[in-house]
Amino acid sequence: MDGSKRLSPQEIADILRERIRAGDLKAGDRLPTQAELSEEFGVERGAVRQALRSLQEDGLLSNVSKGSPPRIAAPAPAHGEPQPTMVALAPRLTRAFGEPEVRIDVVCHTSETLMLALSEPLRMIHEGRIRPRSISLRVLLPSRNINLAFPVLVDTSAGDGTDGADPVHERWLQMRDAQARVLQHNLNAVRSTQRVDVSVAFRALPFTPPMKLYLLNGEEALIGYYMLTRREEEWQSRTLEMYDVLGFESLLFAFLKQDGHRDGAFVEESQKWFDALWETITTDLTLS
């Protein structure tokens, strides 16, 4: 690099992504070390780490660890094989955004994975590589007013703060609302800068969904089950020991209308189920 312009982490990720797509970096190849990449691009290691994290979230890197450089991931499995949400969702969303009219309906616990997976198709819109006429996004999330099935403290008797508030619920609510705002902001930016007709709406579920569901243009359904695990996390100077899920690790099972009557029926019934929830027992979702 000539050093005349300091590259951003996204630009570094784009360069490495293009090398992978062009075949200059093949499945199984090791990337250069972070030090070597920092020297090549003339940036600090922090920028390289952010770029590698972006590639990892796109499913392009494997064996990412502190001990050795990551390897280029093998090509994604065939359509019928389940994949982790972070790997499976982004390319399918990108394909769905290639249609003139984009309609995405989602049931999830938080929208973190959706927020990250949408970054690639939205970037392609800003670059002019795809240009849908309209985008409709509807998201069902748990209500702030219910007792969540998860995340919950392992020892509920030791969890309340001095004001009686549940710290795990507060943490979840802050995450839910912050991610929803980012989704709104990113999609509204497409509307204001690219003149795409955009509609974003959230509604609140009166229960904790045990699974996540993505419905893409009425043609594909992706479903994955939330797997509970016991873990700890630091939050507001406290260590929270809780039962929680890591949604981006949930395996997604894909169903396409074009794959026959069984898959087509699943997509149609899933869409009916979502529409029924949206129009009946859900309520307006208020972001705090």
N, C-alpha and C positions, 0 to 999 in steps of 0.2 A: 504494500500500500504506500502511496506517496506522502501520506501524513498531512495533506492539505486540509483534510476534514476528518474529525473524530467520528468514527462509526458508532452508531447506537447498537445496543444488544439485538434489537430486531433486525437491523441491517446485517449484522454478523450472522444471525440465524438464517436469514434469507440466502446469503452467499453459500453457507454450508448446505442448506437445503437444496440449492440448485446443483451443487456438486454431487449430492446423493442422487438426485433425479437424472442428472446427465451420465451417471455411471462412473464418474471420477472416483467416488467413494462407493465401494460395493458392500453388500451384506457380509458381515463378519470382519471387515476391516476395522482396525483401531484408528480413532481420531488422534491427531497430534495432542501432546499434553497441553494443559491450560497455559503453561509458560510459553510454549511454542506458538500457540494461537494468539496470546497476548502480544508477542513480539511481531507476528505476521500482520496483525490488524492495527498495531499501535495503540492498544487500549489497556486499561487496567484489567486484572484478572476477574474482578467483580462483573464487568461487562461480559466477559467470556462465559462465566458461570450462568448468568441470566440467559444468554443465547443457548447454552447447552440445555438448560432447564426447559426452554421453549421447544427445542427439538425432542426432548424426552417426552413432554406432554403430547406432542404430535405422534408419538410412537415410532420415531425414526432412530432412536438410540436405545441400546440395551447395555446391561452390565454397568450402569452408571453408579460409581462409587468414588469415595475419596482416595482409594488406594491405587487406582490405575485409570488410564483414559478409557472412555466408553467405546463400545463397538457400534458399528452401523447395524441396525436391527434387520432381521430377515423380513421379506415381504409379508404383508398381512395375510392371515389364513383366508381360505375361501369363504364366500358369503355365509355358508351354513354353519361355520364353526364359531362358537361364542368367543368374544374377546373382551378384555377389560374396557370399561366405559371410556377411559381417556384415549385408548387406542381406536376403538370402534366408532365413536361418535363423530369426531372431527371430520374424517373423510366423507361420511354419509351426509353430514350437514352441508359440507361444501358441494356435494353432488345435488342435494335438494335445492340449494341456492342458485343452481344453474338454470332452474325453471323460471319462466316469466312471472308466475304467481307463486309466491312462497308462503306456505302455511305450516307452522310448527306448533304443535300442542304438546305440553310437557306436564307430567306429574312427578314431583321430586320433593325431597326433604329440605334441601337448600339448592340454590342454582349455581353453585361454584363450578361444577363440571361443565354445565351448559355455558356459563360465562366464558370459560377458557376455550371451549370447543368452537364457539362462534367467532373467535378472533381471526381465524384463517379466512372464512368466507367474507367477513366484513372487510378485511384487508384487501381481498381481491376486488370487492366492489369499489373501494376507494382508488385502487389502481386502474380501474376500468376494464379488468379482465372478465368480469361478469356484470350483468346489468339487469336485475329483475325489475319488473314494473312495480310490484308491491310485495310487502313482507308483513305477514300477520303472525304474531307470537302471543300465545296464551299459556300462562303458567299457573298451575295449582300448587300451592305450598301450604303447610300446616298453619292453622290459626295461632296467633300469639296467645289466645285466651284458653287454650286447652292444656291439660296435663299430658305432655309428650310421653309416648312409650319409650323413646330414646331421642337424644342422649339423656341419661339420668345418672345421678350419683350412685356409686356402688353402695355407700353407706348414707342413706337418706337422712338418718338422724343427726349426722354431723355436718350436713350440707348448708343449712340456712345461715345467712349472714345475720348481723345484728338487727336488721330491719325486716327479717323474715323472708327476704327474697331468695330465690333459687339461683345460685351463680351459674349453673349449667344452662338453665333456661335463658338467663340474661345473655350469656355468651352466644348461644344459638340464635337468639333474636337479633343481636347485633350483626352476626354473620348473614342471616337471612335478608335483612333489610339493606345492608351494604352491598351485597351481591346483586340484589334486585335493582338498586339505583345504578350500579355500573351497567347492567343490561340495558336499562332505559336510556342512559346517557349514550352508550355506544350505538344503539339503534337510532336514536334521535339524531345523532351526528350524521348518519347515512341519509336521513330524511333532509336535513338542512343543507348538507354539502353536495349530495348527489341527486337530490330531487326525486327520491324514491318514496312512494306512498307507504308509510310505515305505521303499523298499529301494534302497540305493546300493552298487554293487560295482565293483571294478576288477580287471582281470587284465593280466598282462604278456605282450606279444608277443615272440617270439624273433627278430624282424626289424623293420626300419624300414618302416612302411607308406608306399608311394609316393603314396597318395591318402587322402582322408578320406571317411568314409561315415556318414550319419545315417539310421537306420531309425525311423520314427515310427508307433507303434501297429500295426505290421505292414501298414500301408496305403500308406505313402509311403517312397521311398528317395531320398536326396539324395547325390550323389557329386561330388567335386571333386578335381582333380589338384594336388599340391603342385608349384609352379613354383620351381625353384632360382634364386637370385640371389647375386651377390657383394656383400657389405656389411661395414661395420665397426660395432662396438659397444664402448662402454666398459664394462668389468667388472672390479671389484676393482683399480682403478688401472692397468688394462691396456687397450690397444686391441686388440680381437680382430678380425682380418680373416678372414672365414669365408664359406663357401658355406652359405646358409641359405634358409629359406622364410618368407613372410608369409602364414600360413594364412587370415587373414580376407579376403585379396584373391583367393583361389582361387575360380574360377567354379563354382557348384553347378548340376548338371544334375538336374532333378527327374523322378521317375517315380511315377505314381499307379496303384494297382491298377484304379481305375475308368476309366482312360483306354484300356482295351483289353487284348487278350491280350499284346502285346509288352511293354507297361509292367508288366502284372501279373506276367508271367514274370520280369522283371528284379527286381521287389520280392521275389518268393518265393525266387529263387535267391540274392539278396543276404542274405536272412534265414537261409537254410540255410548259406551260407558263414560268416556271423557265428557262428551256433550251433555249427558244427563247430569253428571256432577256439576258442570259449569252452570247449568240452567236451573238447578233445584236447590240443593242443600248447602252450597258454598256461598260465601259472603264477600263483600268488598274487602280487599286486603289493604290495611293502612300501614304505611311505612313510617316508622318512628324516626 
